[in-house]
Amino acid sequence: FVSMPSRALRNATKSFIRAKKDERVFLICDQSLLSQAKNGFAITDSGLYWKNVLQPAGAVTFTTLNEVKLDQGHLSLDGQFFNAGSRLNLKMALLLGKLRRI
């Protein structure tokens, strides 16, 4: 297992992860420049939480997600801006589309 420094985990929790106590976190992707986990995204068993540079934190749940749209290289998730990079955005769009159908 890869461990995340406790300081980075605290930063991610303060910045964008709003998971409930009963949610299981599967993945945290740190996209900050200095590995401080103030920007990035997390996938839980219930939804997706993220924070992009100069953007407010966002969140969607898999059960209520209505629209996944790839627009000019970034994703629009129910009208919220999400950007993890052009390659990862496409993969996230495919993953979220499949999770919505489950």
C-alpha positions in Angstrom: 0.0 0.0 0.0 1.1 3.5 -0.7 0.7 5.8 2.3 -0.1 9.5 2.1 1.6 11.9 4.5 -0.8 12.9 7.3 -0.3 16.6 6.5 -1.3 16.0 2.8 -4.4 14.0 3.9 -5.4 16.8 6.3 -5.0 19.4 3.5 -7.1 17.3 1.1 -9.8 16.9 3.7 -9.9 20.7 4.4 -9.7 21.6 0.8 -12.0 19.3 -1.1 -12.9 15.9 0.4 -16.3 16.1 2.0 -16.9 12.4 2.4 -19.3 11.1 5.1 -18.0 8.9 7.9 -19.4 5.8 6.3 -17.9 6.4 2.8 -14.8 4.4 1.8 -12.2 6.4 0.0 -10.7 4.4 -2.9 -8.4 7.0 -4.4 -6.9 10.4 -3.7 -5.1 12.0 -6.6 -2.9 14.9 -5.4 -2.5 17.5 -8.3 -0.8 20.3 -6.3 2.5 21.6 -7.4 4.2 21.0 -4.1 2.5 17.7 -3.1 0.5 19.4 -0.4 -2.9 17.9 -1.6 -4.7 21.2 -1.7 -5.8 20.5 -5.3 -6.8 17.2 -6.8 -9.6 14.7 -6.6 -10.9 11.7 -4.5 -13.1 8.9 -5.5 -15.2 7.2 -2.8 -17.8 4.4 -2.9 -20.5 7.2 -3.2 -19.0 9.9 -5.3 -16.3 12.2 -6.6 -14.8 15.2 -4.7 -12.3 17.6 -6.3 -10.6 21.0 -6.1 -9.0 22.6 -9.2 -6.6 25.6 -9.1 -8.5 28.9 -8.8 -11.9 27.0 -8.7 -14.2 26.2 -5.8 -14.3 22.7 -4.5 -16.9 20.4 -6.2 -18.6 17.2 -5.5 -21.0 14.8 -7.2 -22.6 11.5 -6.1 -22.9 8.6 -8.4 -26.6 8.2 -7.7 -27.6 11.8 -8.5 -25.1 12.5 -11.3 -27.1 13.6 -14.3 -24.7 15.1 -16.9 -21.2 14.2 -17.8 -20.0 16.4 -20.6 -16.5 16.8 -22.1 -16.1 20.4 -23.2 -13.0 22.0 -24.6 -10.7 19.5 -22.7 -12.3 19.7 -19.3 -15.3 18.0 -17.8 -18.6 19.5 -16.8 -20.2 17.4 -14.1 -23.8 18.6 -13.6 -22.5 22.0 -14.6 -19.5 22.0 -12.2 -16.0 22.5 -13.7 -13.6 19.5 -13.3 -10.2 19.3 -14.8 -7.6 16.6 -14.2 -5.7 17.0 -17.5 -6.9 16.2 -21.0 -6.0 12.5 -20.9 -7.4 11.8 -17.5 -10.6 13.8 -18.2 -11.5 11.5 -21.0 -10.9 8.4 -18.8 -12.9 10.0 -16.0 -15.8 10.8 -18.4 -15.9 7.1 -19.4 -15.6 5.9 -15.8 -18.4 8.2 -14.6 -20.6 7.3 -17.4 -20.3 3.6 -16.4 -20.8 4.3 -12.7 -24.0 6.3 -13.5 -25.5 3.3 -15.2 -24.8 0.9 -12.2 
